[in-house]
């Protein structure tokens, strides 16, 4: 038999989450935090929203239209990127009206939807790839029909779609991705929507530690590490080089002015190579400060960026995937961060 916690216990936990000294403080509305929910020990949805509010985190990315979470977000003034899960792409490629009517329209007067991300890290070889663009088009149509045309529609890509990123000005999509991503970028351009990109210097570093110094990945290099031979721009950190590679790749397929939102970036605190609390703390603190100023290619910041993730998620595959949280599941922060 599953025991239900008493009302007093629930109230006590809620009060604890709200009264925790806000070690994570955000004054920059361009920095958000991803709310992954792949765990069986996480706070309730209302407690999570309270945790965002008590720490001044004004932006959230959520990976599925959980009704309890959407209810909790009502009146919170938290900006929300809401994902269409990958397993819903096929049905939305036929019609997205019901999805919008169930998951966006009823909440739109009280929840600040800033984007609908149709799919996350869909690879061109995935069986769902053929459904991404039709689903995006149908979501756009359904939003317009619901008088919600103000909400942009996009998709989140994995950095691995790039075939070349060195130097950053030579950034280009790999040959298998060009035919997949180009129509999507044309759709974004014609609708004035940004491209969402998940950027992880951590994985680039651990995949190639012989060529990449960890200080370059952690924003702690004392000076220029890479000078772009294509345009002379100087790079002191890997994050900028990766983002500017995406800008270059997007420009190469005809959209030089398309905005890019960093829809995920983080560093694990356990479970693998260089995955320590100190490294995670260093990366996150430096990332928060850095994105206020843009990149060498696009220096007029801030760069809208979402930290991954709010909590450790114990139902993800064992290893680093379980340890990207800024907070422990009980709501206590892993390390002190100031967004100010």
C-alpha positions in Angstrom: 0.0 0.0 0.0 1.3 3.4 -0.9 1.3 5.8 2.0 0.0 9.3 1.3 1.8 12.1 3.2 -0.2 14.0 5.7 -1.3 17.5 5.0 1.0 18.8 7.7 4.0 17.0 6.1 3.2 18.4 2.7 2.9 21.9 4.2 6.2 21.5 6.0 8.0 20.5 2.8 6.4 23.4 0.9 7.5 25.9 3.6 11.0 24.5 3.5 11.3 24.9 -0.2 10.1 28.5 0.0 12.2 29.5 3.0 15.4 28.0 1.8 17.9 30.8 1.7 17.9 31.7 -2.0 21.5 30.7 -2.9 20.5 30.9 -6.5 19.4 34.4 -7.3 18.6 35.6 -10.8 18.4 39.3 -11.8 19.0 38.5 -15.5 15.6 37.6 -17.1 17.5 36.1 -20.1 18.7 33.1 -18.0 16.2 30.3 -17.3 16.4 26.8 -16.0 15.1 23.6 -17.6 12.5 21.7 -15.5 13.2 18.0 -16.3 10.8 15.7 -14.5 12.4 12.3 -15.1 12.7 11.4 -11.4 10.5 9.7 -8.8 11.7 11.8 -5.8 11.0 15.3 -7.1 9.0 18.0 -5.3 5.4 18.6 -6.4 4.7 20.9 -9.3 3.5 23.7 -7.0 6.6 23.4 -4.9 8.8 23.6 -8.0 7.1 26.8 -9.1 7.6 28.2 -5.6 11.2 27.3 -5.8 11.6 29.1 -9.1 9.9 32.2 -7.6 11.8 32.2 -4.3 15.1 32.1 -6.2 14.0 34.7 -8.7 14.3 32.4 -11.7 12.0 34.0 -14.3 12.3 31.5 -17.2 11.5 27.8 -17.5 11.7 25.2 -20.2 9.4 22.2 -19.6 9.6 19.1 -21.8 6.0 18.0 -21.8 2.6 19.6 -21.2 2.1 18.3 -17.7 -1.3 19.6 -16.6 -0.4 20.0 -12.9 2.7 22.0 -13.7 0.8 24.2 -16.1 -1.8 24.8 -13.4 0.9 25.7 -10.9 2.4 28.1 -13.4 -0.8 30.2 -13.6 -0.1 33.7 -12.4 3.5 32.9 -11.6 4.9 35.4 -14.2 7.4 32.8 -15.2 8.2 32.7 -18.9 7.8 29.2 -20.4 9.2 27.3 -23.3 6.9 24.3 -23.6 8.0 21.2 -25.6 6.0 18.9 -27.8 7.5 15.6 -26.8 9.1 13.6 -29.5 6.5 10.8 -29.2 3.7 13.3 -30.1 5.3 14.5 -33.3 3.6 11.9 -35.6 0.1 12.7 -34.4 0.7 16.5 -34.6 2.0 16.2 -38.1 -1.6 15.3 -39.0 -3.3 17.8 -36.8 -2.3 20.0 -33.8 -5.6 21.6 -33.0 -6.4 19.3 -30.1 -2.9 19.6 -28.6 -3.1 23.3 -28.6 -6.6 23.4 -27.3 -5.7 21.1 -24.4 -2.3 22.3 -23.5 -1.9 25.9 -24.5 -5.2 27.7 -25.0 -6.7 27.0 -21.6 -3.6 28.4 -19.8 -2.6 31.2 -22.2 -4.2 34.0 -20.2 -2.3 33.1 -17.0 0.9 31.5 -18.3 3.6 33.4 -20.2 4.3 31.0 -23.1 7.4 32.4 -24.9 7.8 29.5 -27.4 6.6 26.0 -28.3 9.5 23.7 -29.1 8.3 21.0 -31.4 10.6 18.1 -30.6 14.0 17.9 -28.8 17.2 16.8 -30.4 15.5 14.9 -33.2 18.2 13.4 -35.5 17.8 13.3 -39.3 18.0 9.5 -39.1 15.3 9.2 -36.4 12.0 7.8 -37.5 10.3 11.0 -36.2 12.4 13.4 -38.3 9.9 13.4 -41.1 7.2 14.7 -38.8 9.1 17.6 -37.2 8.4 20.3 -39.8 4.8 19.3 -40.5 4.1 19.3 -36.8 5.7 22.7 -36.5 3.5 24.0 -39.3 0.4 22.5 -37.7 1.2 23.9 -34.3 1.7 27.3 -35.9 -1.7 27.0 -37.7 -3.5 25.9 -34.5 -2.0 28.7 -32.4 -3.1 31.2 -35.0 -6.6 29.8 -35.0 -6.7 30.2 -31.2 -5.6 33.8 -31.5 -2.2 32.9 -30.0 -0.2 33.9 -33.0 2.2 35.8 -30.7 3.7 32.5 -29.5 6.7 31.4 -31.6 7.1 27.9 -32.8 10.6 26.3 -33.0 12.5 23.0 -32.4 15.6 22.2 -30.3 18.6 20.8 -32.1 21.6 18.9 -30.9 25.0 20.4 -31.6 26.0 17.1 -33.3 24.0 18.2 -36.4 27.0 20.3 -37.2 29.6 18.5 -39.3 32.2 21.2 -39.0 32.7 23.7 -36.2 36.5 24.5 -36.3 37.1 27.3 -36.8 33.7 28.7 -35.7 33.3 30.7 -38.9 33.4 27.5 -40.9 30.4 26.1 -38.9 28.2 24.0 -41.2 25.6 21.3 -40.8 26.7 17.8 -41.7 25.7 16.4 -45.1 23.0 14.2 -43.7 21.4 17.1 -41.8 21.3 19.7 -44.5 18.1 18.5 -46.2 16.4 18.0 -42.8 17.3 21.3 -41.2 17.2 23.8 -44.1 13.4 23.7 -44.5 13.0 24.1 -40.7 15.3 27.1 -40.7 13.3 28.6 -43.7 10.1 28.1 -41.6 11.7 29.8 -38.6 13.0 32.7 -40.8 9.6 33.2 -42.4 7.8 33.2 -39.0 10.3 35.3 -37.1 11.1 32.5 -34.6 14.5 31.6 -33.1 16.3 28.3 -33.5 16.8 26.5 -30.2 20.2 24.8 -29.7 21.4 22.6 -26.9 25.1 23.5 -26.2 27.2 21.4 -24.0 31.0 22.2 -23.8 31.1 19.3 -21.2 30.5 16.6 -23.8 32.8 18.2 -26.4 35.5 18.3 -23.7 35.1 14.7 -22.5 35.0 13.4 -26.1 38.2 15.1 -27.0 40.3 15.9 -23.8 43.6 15.6 -25.7 42.7 18.6 -27.9 40.4 20.7 -25.5 41.8 22.1 -22.3 39.3 21.9 -19.5 39.8 25.6 -18.7 38.6 26.4 -22.2 35.4 24.5 -21.4 34.9 26.0 -18.0 35.4 29.7 -19.0 38.6 29.8 -16.9 41.2 30.3 -19.6 43.3 33.4 -18.8 43.4 34.6 -22.4 42.7 33.8 -26.1 42.7 30.1 -26.9 41.5 30.1 -30.5 41.8 32.7 -33.1 39.4 32.1 -36.0 41.4 32.1 -39.2 38.3 32.9 -41.2 37.4 36.2 -39.6 40.0 37.0 -36.9 37.6 36.7 -34.0 39.2 35.5 -30.7 37.8 32.9 -28.4 38.5 32.5 -24.8 35.9 29.8 -24.1 34.4 26.8 -25.9 30.8 27.9 -25.3 31.2 30.9 -27.5 32.9 28.9 -30.2 30.1 26.4 -30.2 27.3 29.0 -30.4 29.1 30.9 -33.1 29.5 27.7 -35.1 25.7 27.4 -35.0 25.3 31.0 -36.1 27.7 30.2 -39.0 25.9 27.0 -40.0 22.5 28.8 -40.0 24.0 31.6 -42.1 25.4 29.0 -44.5 21.9 27.8 -45.3 20.5 31.2 -45.9 19.5 32.7 -42.5 22.3 35.0 -41.3 20.0 37.0 -39.1 18.2 34.2 -37.4 18.2 34.4 -33.6 19.6 31.4 -31.6 18.4 30.5 -28.1 20.6 28.2 -26.0 17.8 25.9 -24.9 20.1 23.7 -22.7 23.6 24.0 -21.2 25.0 22.5 -18.1 27.7 20.5 -16.4 27.2 17.3 -14.3 28.4 17.2 -10.7 29.0 13.4 -10.6 28.9 10.2 -12.6 31.7 10.6 -15.1 34.9 12.3 -16.3 35.4 15.8 -14.8 31.9 15.6 -13.3 32.4 17.2 -9.9 30.5 19.8 -7.9 33.4 22.2 -8.2 33.4 22.0 -12.0 29.6 22.2 -12.2 29.6 25.2 -10.0 32.4 26.9 -11.9 30.7 26.3 -15.3 27.3 27.4 -14.2 28.5 30.6 -12.4 30.6 31.6 -15.4 27.9 30.8 -17.9 25.4 33.0 -16.1 27.8 35.9 -16.1 29.0 35.3 -19.6 25.7 35.2 -21.6 24.9 38.7 -20.6 27.4 39.9 -23.2 26.7 37.7 -26.2 29.5 36.0 -28.3 32.3 37.3 -30.5 30.2 36.9 -33.6 27.0 38.3 -32.0 28.4 40.6 -29.2 25.2 42.5 -28.6 23.9 40.3 -25.8 22.3 39.1 -23.8 22.0 35.6 -25.2 18.9 33.8 -24.0 20.1 30.7 -22.2 18.5 27.9 -20.2 20.6 26.0 -17.6 20.1 22.3 -17.5 18.6 21.4 -15.2 16.6 22.3 -12.1 17.0 18.8 -10.4 19.0 15.6 -10.6 16.8 13.1 -12.3 17.2 9.5 -10.9 15.2 7.8 -13.7 17.6 8.8 -16.4 20.3 6.4 -17.5 23.0 5.9 -14.9 26.0 8.2 -15.1 26.3 11.9 -15.7 22.7 12.1 -17.1 21.4 11.8 -13.5 23.6 14.6 -12.1 23.0 17.8 -14.0 20.7 19.4 -11.3 21.3 22.8 -9.7 19.1 21.6 -6.9 18.8 18.3 -5.0 15.4 16.7 -5.1 14.6 18.0 -1.6 15.0 21.6 -3.0 18.3 22.4 -1.4 20.9 23.9 -3.8 24.0 21.8 -4.6 26.2 24.9 -4.7 25.9 28.7 -4.3 25.1 30.6 -7.4 24.5 34.4 -7.8 22.7 35.5 -11.0 23.3 39.1 -10.0 
